[in-house]
Amino acid sequence: QATREAAGDARRETRRRKCSWWTQFKLLYFRSFRQVIRDRATNLIRITTNVNSALVFGSIYWRLKRTQSTIQDRFGLLQVSAINTAMASVTKTLTAFSREKIVV
């Protein structure tokens, strides 16, 4: 009986404890952050494209007046900026997925 209890205690100790969702989130976040920081060439390209997009959008809409007739122009800027941001995010996700697929 005593050996059975000791064996049961040993099994309980070797069981994995579940971490909270917050701990899992932090671990995954920092792992992804390290992966992004390591890829310097991609980061340089991202910064360059973002700065170029900002310069193009800024030069087009720099002296846009605040009148009723320029609402469509402002909406167009917002739409193009949103699409640009979404496409940059999709590109980042696709490259990360292809690298992590091999690991899993």
Residue pairs with C-beta under 8 A, 6 or more apart in sequence:
19 27
32 96
35 96
35 99
36 43
37 43
42 95
46 88
46 92
49 88
50 88
53 81
53 84
57 77
57 80
57 81
60 77
61 73
61 74
61 77
64 70
64 73
64 74
